[in-house]
Amino acid sequence: MRRPLFALGIAIACAAGISCATKTELSGVWKSDSPAIRPMNQMLVIGVAENDIKRRGFEDGFAAALEEQGVNAVASYRILPNPERLSKESIQQAIRGRGIQGVLVTQLVQIDEREKYVPPRTYVSPNYYGRGLYGYYGRSYEVVHEPGYTVHTTIVRLETHLYDAASAELVWAAHSGTINPKSIDDGIGSVTKKLSKRLATDGFTPGK
């Protein structure tokens, strides 16, 4: 069963004024050690999704991120408009004669929803007043109470595979986890930039 790349309407709650910055981390990165591997100048980007709108949004975002690394990237929906008919044969036919060297395929693995309760605490804080030649000449203390709160964390986990277009061999793979995406576009931007930069670092794209 295919699942959408980013579930519509992901809700992120950050209590007590805690900042929730979007961050993507990569794990389980694998790359081929074949000496024939060279930077790819043209790639086809495929996002496996139930919803065609999400598929198009992800593919456009990944293509844009790859272009920043010197790749002429093509979103698959532009040459394979029917997502229900994606197959080995249809992909091979679509890339024939286009000079495409690599095919990137990304799909959702799971969405983790986590909650952590931070209990209330009370502590004594010094309150300095009046400063002279030797630092301070008086201070008072105040009791500070912090209420408890719940931290909600959402992690969107994807897996991305890069195939050599000529041989159809897998040459690179990675799992990614995007933490607390504020929106679908925000999550797409975070993960595609991270993946495209790592592809450049690993020598699969020209880089900047």
FITORVEX-80925 format. One record per residue (C-alpha): x, y, z. Coordinates in steps of 0.5 Angstrom, whole numbers, plus 500, padded with zeros to 3 digits. Layout:
REM residues N
XYZ;...
This chain:
REM residues 208
500500500;503507498;503512503;503520502;510523503;507528508;501527511;496533510;495538516;501535521;499539527;505541531;504544539;510547542;508549549;511554554;514558549;519553546;522554539;521548534;526549529;525544523;531540522;533534518;537528520;540523515;541515518;543509514;547512508;549507503;553509497;556504492;564503491;564502484;569506481;565507475;561512479;561519476;557526478;550526475;548532471;541530469;536526474;529524474;526525481;520521483;516522489;511515491;505518494;497517494;496524493;498527486;498534489;503532494;507528489;508534485;510539490;515534493;518533486;518540484;522541491;527536490;528538483;529545485;534543491;538539486;539544481;542548486;547543486;548543479;543538476;538539471;533535475;526533472;520532476;517525474;510528473;512532467;514526463;510521467;503524469;499518471;502516478;498510477;502507471;509508474;513502472;520500470;517500463;514506463;520510467;525507462;521509456;520516459;527517460;530514453;533520449;533525455;540524457;538522464;543519468;540518475;533516478;531518485;526515488;523517495;517514499;514515506;517510511;513513517;510519521;512518529;508522534;512523540;510527547;514528553;512531559;516536563;514537570;514543574;519546578;521551583;528555584;531561588;534566583;538572586;536579584;542583584;541591585;546597586;553596583;559599585;566598584;567591587;561588583;555589587;553591594;547588595;542583593;535579594;532573592;526571589;522564588;521562581;515557579;515554572;509550570;509543567;508543560;508537554;513537548;510534542;515532537;513530530;518526526;517525518;521519516;523518509;527513505;531515498;534511493;538513487;539508481;544509475;539510469;543506464;544499469;538500473;543499479;542502486;548506487;546511493;541510499;539514505;534514511;532521513;528524519;525531519;523534526;517538527;516541520;511547520;508545514;508541508;512546504;517547510;518539511;520538503;524544503;528541509;529534507;530536500;536541501;539536506;539530501;541534495;547537499;549530501;549527494;554532492;558531498;558523496;560525489;553524485;552531483;557536481;555541487;556548487;
